[in-house]
């Protein structure tokens, strides 16, 4: 059905942009289509490994590990949906080089909209100095230069975003 699978579908974007919400719905759709799939989510992984830090070096190491794991799963015919802020281009490019079929989904929702949503209260905590190395505020986010898919969730629904990705996979 999906000629682009197996693949590593790598969601990147700011906290609160909609990465996990879209990825969860996409994962459910692909599961219903009987695609072998695994979802690696940044928040879930950090809950399991709470000492994973937020400096550039710590983020790079974390993304490299997750990219390696995703590439291994892909080699075993599993499609992997990954949702990580992954703010640095060079690290995302390294992950791309590990994978046979890497599909970058840039959830390009603007910083102001992500901060307005502040689903987890992270932006408020970062503004108060409780969180340092916060992507988009006191740490950079390097947008992809040529992502396969770009989605701004400001004006589209989750269902529309999933349809865009499924259309690409078709």
Order of alpha helices (4+ residues) and beta strands (2+ residues): beta-alpha-beta-alpha-alpha-beta-alpha-beta-alpha-alpha-beta-alpha
